Amino acid sequence: MSDLFIRKSGRAGRITLTRPQVLNALSWQMCRDIHAALESWRADDEVALVLIDAEGERAFSAGGDIQEIYATGMHGDFEYGQNFWADEYRMNAAIDAYPKPVVTLLQGFTMGGGVGLGCHASHRVVCETSQIAMPEAAIGLVPDVGGTYLLAKAPGHLGEYLAASVARMGPADAIHAGFADHYIPREFWLQSWRSPCPPAPSPCCRVRLTSCLQVMLPGSSQRWRLTAAILSALPGRPSPPIPPSPLPPVSSISARPVPRVVTSYRR
């Protein structure tokens, strides 16, 4: 079975990580295939946006496949690791500078290489299970895959704290620190987005998706353009967004207690 499911669905270019048994760890070939897909869609007028998600509940991606790098190194192949990181960094840079919206759904663990894949996107969505960190710092490595770039933009000295402590960020922490943009409860993530051959969404599901995207995207013109593009990518090609019905207030996250990371840093 392939480690990725890459396809076009309506006007969306979709990339799904399919290694839940190893927490969707990224291999060298996966990095190259993701980068190749992004480049092929860059000038494709049929693709309006890119959606990156992952199978399984435990992790979006827990990082690079270190076991694979270790095994090749033990056999004397040191170029494998060098090429792995070079191509991974090219993929990270391509996501950061991509000319079209890139949406990432970051459930569970998003760590190390998973941060590089998921946290340089233009629209980064977290849920109640999200845990984001740069654990390589715990063994003395500088946060890579653009992690230092993200940490440097965190408010105050929070980036220094996160790098030195290797603290895990929950969804509120991640948004505050600049590693994510939007909180949407997992129950409102359409199961059909992750299914290879999903059924056409019901009108109720379309209402929920539209409502969540309204919260995700500030600015009416951008919001509705991307909403319409994602909806048209779903099977059944629904008509333009219908008026949303009330949902539990996603913005209520701001009313929660001060995030653990922030509390730890405050004096």
Summary of the structure (lengths in Angstrom):
residues: 267
radius of gyration: 18.4
end to end distance: 50.9
largest distance: 60.3
contacts: 864
relative contact order: 0.12
helix: 46%
strand: 16%
